[in-house]
């Protein structure tokens, strides 16, 4: 799960919702430091979360 934005305007998204965002919007959130990731309600390291997303979306060869 991820949260885009900060403060009261933040939006919480599931993994599938985050991945369905336009690519440019995902990159902007990641590079703009306005994205936080959670697992089981606990914050997790951005690098760990992004690696997990990449592995999740790689098709088996």
Residue frames as qw, qx, qy, qz and C-alpha x, y, z in Angstrom:
[[0.000, 0.892, 0.453, 0.000, 0.00, 0.00, 0.00],
 [0.448, 0.112, 0.007, 0.887, 1.21, 3.48, -0.71],
 [0.049, -0.848, -0.397, 0.346, 0.32, 7.00, 0.22],
 [0.445, 0.396, 0.258, 0.761, 0.74, 9.81, -2.30],
 [0.099, -0.758, -0.098, -0.637, 0.96, 13.37, -1.03],
 [0.338, -0.033, -0.640, 0.689, 1.26, 14.74, 2.46],
 [0.196, 0.050, 0.343, -0.917, -1.12, 16.14, 5.02],
 [0.539, 0.318, 0.564, -0.539, -4.89, 16.09, 4.65],
 [0.609, 0.573, -0.213, -0.504, -4.66, 15.92, 0.84],
 [0.107, -0.387, 0.905, 0.138, -2.80, 12.58, 0.87],
 [0.830, 0.152, -0.201, -0.498, -4.30, 9.70, -1.09],
 [0.506, -0.325, 0.797, -0.065, -3.93, 6.08, -0.02],
 [0.694, 0.411, -0.392, -0.442, -3.63, 3.59, -2.87],
 [0.922, -0.127, 0.366, 0.007, -3.43, -0.19, -3.13],
 [0.451, -0.335, 0.625, 0.542, -0.58, -1.67, -5.15],
 [0.411, 0.434, 0.706, 0.379, -2.83, -2.16, -8.19],
 [0.094, 0.945, 0.301, -0.081, -4.17, 1.40, -7.91],
 [0.292, -0.770, 0.320, 0.469, -0.64, 2.79, -7.72],
 [0.439, -0.122, 0.720, 0.524, 0.46, 0.76, -10.74],
 [0.345, 0.645, 0.646, 0.216, -2.58, 1.92, -12.71],
 [0.039, -0.881, -0.035, 0.470, -1.53, 5.57, -12.35],
 [0.635, 0.759, -0.098, 0.111, 0.03, 7.06, -15.45],
 [0.833, 0.036, -0.171, 0.525, 3.77, 6.38, -15.53],
 [0.247, 0.549, -0.118, 0.790, 4.64, 10.10, -15.36],
 [0.523, -0.679, 0.005, -0.515, 2.52, 10.52, -12.23],
 [0.927, -0.328, -0.116, 0.140, 4.20, 7.55, -10.52],
 [0.677, 0.236, -0.139, 0.683, 7.67, 8.88, -11.36],
 [0.043, -0.669, 0.052, -0.741, 6.73, 12.39, -10.18],
 [0.722, -0.626, -0.037, -0.294, 5.50, 11.00, -6.83],
 [0.918, -0.162, -0.102, 0.348, 8.65, 8.90, -6.36],
 [0.554, 0.301, -0.069, 0.773, 11.12, 11.63, -7.31],
 [0.154, -0.676, -0.044, -0.719, 9.13, 14.37, -5.59],
 [0.213, 0.091, -0.780, 0.581, 9.47, 12.58, -2.27],
 [0.506, -0.132, 0.165, -0.836, 5.69, 12.63, -1.79],
 [0.829, -0.013, -0.461, -0.317, 5.23, 8.87, -1.72],
 [0.306, -0.442, 0.755, -0.376, 5.32, 6.61, 1.33],
 [0.651, 0.041, -0.707, -0.274, 4.92, 2.83, 1.35],
 [0.537, -0.363, 0.532, -0.545, 3.33, 0.66, 4.01],
 [0.553, 0.033, -0.818, -0.155, 3.03, -3.05, 4.71],
 [0.509, -0.431, -0.723, 0.180, 0.56, -4.17, 7.33],
 [0.257, -0.927, -0.254, -0.105, 0.08, -0.55, 8.35],
 [0.597, -0.628, 0.153, 0.475, 3.78, -0.07, 9.09],
 [0.343, 0.876, -0.251, -0.228, 5.98, 2.22, 6.99],
 [0.888, -0.053, 0.306, 0.339, 8.61, 0.43, 4.91],
 [0.319, -0.506, 0.381, 0.705, 11.73, 1.64, 3.13],
 [0.540, 0.669, -0.042, -0.509, 11.01, 3.16, -0.29],
 [0.216, 0.540, -0.764, -0.279, 13.83, 1.18, -1.95],
 [0.246, -0.006, 0.958, -0.147, 12.53, -2.10, -0.56],
 [0.517, 0.514, 0.502, -0.465, 8.99, -1.28, -1.72],
 [0.466, 0.691, -0.278, -0.478, 10.07, -0.24, -5.22],
 [0.063, 0.374, -0.910, -0.168, 12.17, -3.41, -5.64],
 [0.365, 0.201, 0.868, -0.269, 9.16, -5.49, -4.57],
 [0.544, 0.636, 0.202, -0.509, 6.98, -3.71, -7.14],
 [0.320, 0.622, -0.599, -0.390, 9.56, -4.32, -9.86],
 [0.090, -0.173, 0.981, 0.000, 9.85, -8.03, -9.02],
 [0.461, 0.368, 0.675, -0.443, 6.05, -8.33, -8.84],
 [0.549, 0.702, 0.097, -0.443, 5.66, -6.95, -12.37],
 [0.079, 0.536, -0.755, -0.368, 8.43, -8.87, -14.13],
 [0.903, 0.171, -0.056, -0.390, 7.00, -11.58, -16.34],
 [0.736, -0.323, 0.577, 0.146, 8.63, -15.02, -16.05],
 [0.286, 0.605, -0.578, -0.468, 10.86, -15.92, -18.97]]
